[in-house]
Amino acid sequence: MREAKAAGEEQVTDLLSTVELMIRQAREIADGGEIYPAGVRDICAKLIEHTGYRAQGVYAIMRPNGGLARMGARCHFDEADLLEENLEIGPFPASAAG
């Protein structure tokens, strides 16, 4: 069971890393000015906002104590970070996710 949980945690970490990359690319498009159509820039800006909050929730669930307030500096999915592109996903502790 431990191996399965570890594999699951690794998969979630990989997912959050992919989300991080997507948010960075969406930010480049949203801030890209006239080289991208206005509708595409708007959709990317909304995608950043909505995806960031959902990723934040996944990250919170995977933490051993749950909840964003208990994570302190380890939580990198907040609105300011999304706007500043300071996202960083690390591995979850061994006691994560139950």
Backbone as a chain_set.jsonl record, in Angstrom:
{"seq": "MREAKAAGEEQVTDLLSTVELMIRQAREIADGGEIYPAGVRDICAKLIEHTGYRAQGVYAIMRPNGGLARMGARCHFDEADLLEENLEIGPFPASAAG", "coords": {"N": [[0.826, -1.204, 0.0], [1.985, 1.214, 0.734], [3.758, 1.709, -1.367], [1.992, 2.13, -3.479], [0.677, 4.45, -2.595], [2.852, 6.202, -2.58], [3.437, 6.251, -5.307], [1.078, 7.422, -6.19], [1.281, 9.95, -4.964], [3.517, 10.888, -6.315], [2.481, 11.073, -8.881], [0.547, 13.088, -8.531], [2.255, 15.192, -7.85], [3.619, 15.415, -10.284], [1.454, 16.207, -11.883], [0.85, 18.736, -10.726], [3.217, 20.044, -11.341], [3.002, 20.14, -14.1], [0.748, 21.761, -14.296], [1.857, 24.077, -13.235], [3.694, 24.751, -15.276], [1.849, 25.189, -17.355], [0.498, 27.419, -16.337], [2.547, 29.316, -16.324], [3.044, 29.536, -19.1], [0.538, 30.421, -19.957], [0.505, 32.886, -18.662], [2.532, 34.23, -20.068], [1.27, 34.467, -22.545], [-1.056, 35.908, -21.828], [0.096, 38.289, -21.051], [1.25, 39.053, -23.376], [0.633, 41.068, -25.148], [-0.151, 42.658, -28.255], [0.621, 40.622, -29.995], [-0.852, 38.391, -29.636], [-4.261, 37.427, -30.097], [-6.88, 39.415, -28.625], [-9.007, 38.007, -27.348], [-7.826, 35.528, -26.832], [-5.814, 36.267, -25.047], [-7.426, 37.146, -22.919], [-8.792, 34.772, -22.191], [-6.617, 33.219, -21.375], [-5.783, 34.704, -19.142], [-7.974, 34.307, -17.422], [-7.841, 31.557, -17.191], [-5.462, 31.234, -15.757], [-6.191, 32.335, -13.266], [-8.394, 30.675, -12.422], [-7.357, 28.058, -12.581], [-5.167, 28.206, -10.873], [-6.332, 28.493, -8.304], [-7.602, 26.018, -8.046], [-5.45, 24.258, -8.198], [-4.186, 25.04, -5.904], [-5.959, 24.026, -4.021], [-5.684, 21.235, -4.456], [-3.017, 20.963, -3.716], [-3.194, 21.659, -1.011], [-4.734, 19.549, 0.017], [-2.972, 17.439, -0.262], [-1.052, 17.952, 1.614], [0.279, 16.966, 4.817], [-1.03, 17.932, 7.188], [-3.119, 19.282, 6.116], [-4.93, 22.117, 4.764], [-4.278, 25.504, 3.905], [-3.26, 27.449, 5.645], [-1.608, 26.13, 7.404], [0.579, 25.462, 5.937], [2.425, 27.447, 5.44], [5.347, 28.868, 4.127], [5.68, 26.858, 2.252], [3.54, 26.657, 0.533], [2.978, 27.433, -2.689], [1.08, 28.249, -4.42], [-0.474, 30.778, -4.519], [-2.39, 33.755, -5.15], [-0.722, 36.004, -5.55], [1.73, 34.792, -6.156], [1.021, 33.529, -8.519], [0.681, 35.688, -10.195], [3.207, 36.771, -10.176], [4.723, 34.763, -11.163], [6.094, 32.909, -9.525], [5.961, 30.189, -8.966], [6.408, 26.985, -7.497], [6.857, 23.606, -7.188], [7.245, 21.077, -4.911], [8.306, 17.816, -3.742], [5.903, 15.877, -1.898], [5.688, 15.37, 1.645], [6.456, 12.199, 3.231], [4.347, 11.427, 4.861], [2.082, 12.443, 3.714], [-1.229, 12.739, 2.352], [-2.779, 10.889, 3.823]], "CA": [[0.0, 0.0, 0.0], [2.872, 2.387, 0.775], [4.284, 1.953, -2.712], [0.903, 2.694, -4.281], [0.496, 5.837, -2.161], [4.009, 6.967, -3.052], [3.234, 6.439, -6.745], [-0.001, 8.404, -6.323], [1.832, 11.261, -4.611], [4.391, 11.295, -7.414], [1.627, 11.462, -10.004], [-0.031, 14.396, -8.212], [3.352, 16.152, -7.975], [3.808, 15.62, -11.721], [0.318, 17.005, -12.355], [1.016, 20.123, -10.289], [4.32, 20.611, -12.117], [2.444, 20.438, -15.418], [-0.105, 22.938, -14.101], [2.771, 25.206, -13.075], [4.177, 25.102, -16.614], [0.72, 25.753, -18.09], [0.236, 28.761, -15.819], [3.621, 30.187, -16.826], [2.809, 29.783, -20.521], [-0.661, 31.247, -20.065], [0.895, 34.235, -18.248], [3.256, 34.826, -21.199], [0.28, 34.839, -23.561], [-1.913, 36.958, -21.279], [0.881, 39.529, -21.017], [1.965, 39.144, -24.641], [0.264, 42.221, -25.969], [-0.841, 42.54, -29.551], [1.003, 39.472, -30.817], [-1.907, 37.398, -29.445], [-5.599, 38.033, -30.152], [-7.4, 39.845, -27.323], [-9.794, 36.927, -26.752], [-6.901, 34.509, -26.333], [-5.189, 36.841, -23.842], [-8.432, 37.145, -21.853], [-9.017, 33.394, -21.757], [-5.423, 32.804, -20.627], [-5.816, 35.375, -17.84], [-8.973, 33.609, -16.611], [-7.303, 30.22, -16.95], [-4.488, 31.377, -14.672], [-6.915, 32.546, -12.017], [-9.198, 29.519, -12.031], [-6.505, 26.887, -12.406], [-4.35, 28.423, -9.687], [-7.11, 28.195, -7.097], [-7.838, 24.578, -7.977], [-4.159, 23.652, -7.869], [-3.986, 25.36, -4.49], [-6.768, 23.057, -3.281], [-5.027, 19.927, -4.55], [-1.8, 21.043, -2.907], [-3.605, 21.656, 0.393], [-5.179, 18.204, 0.37], [-1.811, 16.55, -0.221], [-0.211, 18.255, 2.778], [-0.084, 16.063, 5.904], [-1.965, 18.549, 8.133], [-4.187, 19.916, 5.353], [-5.167, 23.543, 4.965], [-3.228, 26.404, 3.43], [-2.662, 28.224, 6.735], [-0.59, 25.328, 8.07], [1.691, 25.183, 5.044], [3.407, 28.518, 5.483], [6.089, 29.195, 2.909], [5.679, 25.746, 1.307], [2.452, 26.818, -0.422], [3.405, 28.357, -3.733], [-0.046, 28.518, -5.292], [-1.385, 31.834, -4.115], [-2.645, 34.686, -6.251], [0.466, 36.835, -5.786], [2.715, 33.969, -6.841], [0.575, 33.31, -9.886], [0.922, 36.899, -10.96], [4.651, 37.012, -10.217], [5.339, 33.577, -11.74], [7.019, 32.33, -8.555], [5.438, 28.888, -8.577], [7.413, 25.952, -7.287], [6.236, 22.417, -6.63], [8.215, 20.134, -4.387], [7.682, 16.547, -3.366], [5.12, 15.883, -0.673], [6.302, 14.55, 2.694], [6.042, 10.792, 3.232], [3.096, 11.258, 5.589], [1.007, 13.146, 3.006], [-2.384, 12.035, 1.761], [-3.332, 9.813, 4.618]], "C": [[0.865, 1.261, 0.0], [3.396, 2.745, -0.603], [3.225, 2.587, -3.606], [0.662, 4.15, -3.903], [1.64, 6.715, -2.642], [3.888, 7.247, -4.548], [2.139, 7.472, -6.993], [0.484, 9.809, -6.017], [2.738, 11.788, -5.716], [3.571, 11.763, -8.614], [0.993, 12.828, -9.759], [1.038, 15.479, -8.312], [3.614, 16.461, -9.445], [2.689, 16.482, -12.305], [0.499, 18.471, -11.983], [2.182, 20.802, -11.01], [3.854, 20.987, -13.521], [1.545, 21.672, -15.347], [0.761, 24.187, -13.961], [3.284, 25.685, -14.433], [3.067, 25.755, -17.434], [0.429, 27.177, -17.639], [1.297, 29.74, -16.314], [3.403, 30.544, -18.303], [1.581, 30.664, -20.734], [-0.349, 32.691, -19.674], [1.645, 34.944, -19.379], [2.277, 35.283, -22.275], [-0.582, 35.987, -23.072], [-1.197, 38.311, -21.288], [1.551, 39.846, -22.353], [1.591, 40.289, -25.543], [-0.354, 41.824, -27.297], [-0.402, 41.353, -30.402], [0.002, 38.325, -30.678], [-3.266, 38.099, -29.544], [-6.111, 38.343, -28.748], [-8.188, 38.731, -26.632], [-8.914, 35.833, -26.164], [-6.227, 35.008, -25.061], [-6.167, 36.804, -22.663], [-8.679, 35.74, -21.308], [-7.82, 32.9, -20.942], [-5.385, 33.453, -19.239], [-6.814, 34.682, -16.904], [-8.494, 32.198, -16.261], [-6.299, 30.232, -15.798], [-5.204, 31.47, -13.334], [-7.616, 31.273, -11.548], [-8.336, 28.286, -11.761], [-5.654, 27.018, -11.152], [-5.087, 28.075, -8.409], [-7.361, 26.695, -6.949], [-6.55, 23.832, -7.635], [-3.835, 23.874, -6.398], [-4.753, 24.36, -3.617], [-6.152, 21.666, -3.302], [-3.791, 19.903, -3.658], [-2.146, 20.968, -1.42], [-4.024, 20.266, 0.848], [-3.988, 17.269, 0.546], [-0.89, 16.826, 0.96], [-0.652, 17.405, 3.964], [-1.101, 16.637, 6.886], [-3.132, 19.22, 7.434], [-4.275, 21.405, 5.628], [-3.988, 24.413, 4.59], [-2.534, 27.134, 4.569], [-1.535, 27.455, 7.41], [0.638, 25.112, 7.203], [2.765, 26.251, 5.062], [4.051, 28.74, 4.131], [6.075, 28.065, 1.89], [4.563, 25.862, 0.273], [2.837, 27.865, -1.447], [2.275, 28.717, -4.684], [-0.952, 29.559, -4.674], [-1.447, 32.869, -5.234], [-1.424, 35.542, -6.565], [1.526, 36.048, -6.533], [2.309, 33.738, -8.284], [0.885, 34.52, -10.748], [2.405, 37.182, -11.126], [5.418, 35.845, -10.822], [6.376, 32.959, -10.813], [6.539, 30.963, -8.086], [6.583, 27.892, -8.422], [6.74, 24.775, -6.603], [7.338, 21.494, -6.154], [7.531, 18.832, -4.052], [6.932, 16.678, -2.051], [5.835, 15.048, 0.374], [5.717, 13.14, 2.691], [4.704, 10.577, 3.919], [1.898, 11.919, 4.901], [-0.075, 12.177, 2.55], [-2.747, 10.772, 2.531], [-2.318, 8.868, 5.115]], "O": [[0.53, 2.253, -0.648], [3.474, 3.918, -0.97], [3.529, 3.479, -4.398], [0.465, 4.994, -4.776], [1.419, 7.849, -3.067], [4.197, 8.348, -5.004], [2.255, 8.3, -7.897], [0.141, 10.755, -6.725], [2.732, 12.981, -6.02], [3.929, 12.734, -9.28], [0.909, 13.642, -10.678], [0.762, 16.572, -8.806], [3.809, 17.618, -9.817], [2.938, 17.374, -13.117], [0.322, 19.353, -12.824], [2.136, 22.006, -11.26], [4.254, 22.016, -14.065], [1.581, 22.525, -16.235], [0.43, 25.238, -14.509], [3.304, 26.886, -14.705], [3.3, 26.748, -18.124], [0.146, 28.046, -18.464], [0.976, 30.869, -16.682], [3.556, 31.698, -18.703], [1.586, 31.548, -21.591], [-0.877, 33.622, -20.282], [1.418, 36.13, -19.622], [2.437, 36.361, -22.849], [-0.821, 36.941, -23.813], [-1.821, 39.35, -21.506], [2.329, 40.795, -22.451], [2.184, 40.457, -26.608], [-0.996, 40.781, -27.422], [-1.006, 41.101, -31.444], [-0.005, 37.399, -31.489], [-3.401, 39.246, -29.117], [-5.811, 37.621, -27.797], [-8.036, 38.541, -25.425], [-9.23, 35.276, -25.112], [-6.084, 34.253, -24.099], [-5.78, 36.472, -21.542], [-8.765, 35.549, -20.095], [-8.0, 32.232, -19.924], [-4.993, 32.807, -18.267], [-6.525, 34.495, -15.722], [-8.727, 31.715, -15.153], [-6.299, 29.329, -14.962], [-4.861, 30.766, -12.384], [-7.445, 30.849, -10.406], [-8.582, 27.555, -10.802], [-5.443, 26.034, -10.443], [-4.525, 27.43, -7.523], [-7.332, 26.168, -5.837], [-6.573, 22.876, -6.86], [-3.278, 23.0, -5.733], [-4.243, 23.907, -2.592], [-6.105, 20.992, -2.273], [-3.555, 18.935, -2.935], [-1.462, 20.286, -0.658], [-3.693, 19.854, 1.961], [-4.006, 16.4, 1.418], [-0.028, 16.004, 1.27], [-1.845, 17.144, 4.112], [-1.957, 15.9, 7.374], [-4.055, 19.687, 8.101], [-3.744, 21.889, 6.627], [-2.841, 24.102, 4.914], [-1.339, 27.415, 4.478], [-0.602, 28.062, 7.935], [1.652, 24.619, 7.697], [3.915, 25.971, 4.724], [3.368, 28.793, 3.109], [6.435, 28.302, 0.737], [4.637, 25.217, -0.773], [3.001, 29.041, -1.12], [2.501, 29.427, -5.664], [-2.095, 29.254, -4.334], [-0.633, 32.844, -6.156], [-1.124, 35.779, -7.736], [2.157, 36.575, -7.448], [3.155, 33.748, -9.178], [1.305, 34.383, -11.897], [2.812, 37.777, -12.124], [6.636, 35.923, -10.979], [7.434, 32.528, -11.273], [6.702, 30.622, -6.914], [7.589, 27.957, -9.129], [6.12, 24.935, -5.552], [8.255, 21.167, -6.907], [6.303, 18.75, -4.074], [7.287, 17.491, -1.198], [6.531, 14.096, 0.02], [4.608, 12.923, 2.203], [3.993, 9.629, 3.588], [0.806, 11.944, 5.467], [0.149, 10.977, 2.39], [-2.99, 9.718, 1.942], [-2.657, 7.906, 5.805]]}, "num_chains": 1, "name": "protein.A"}
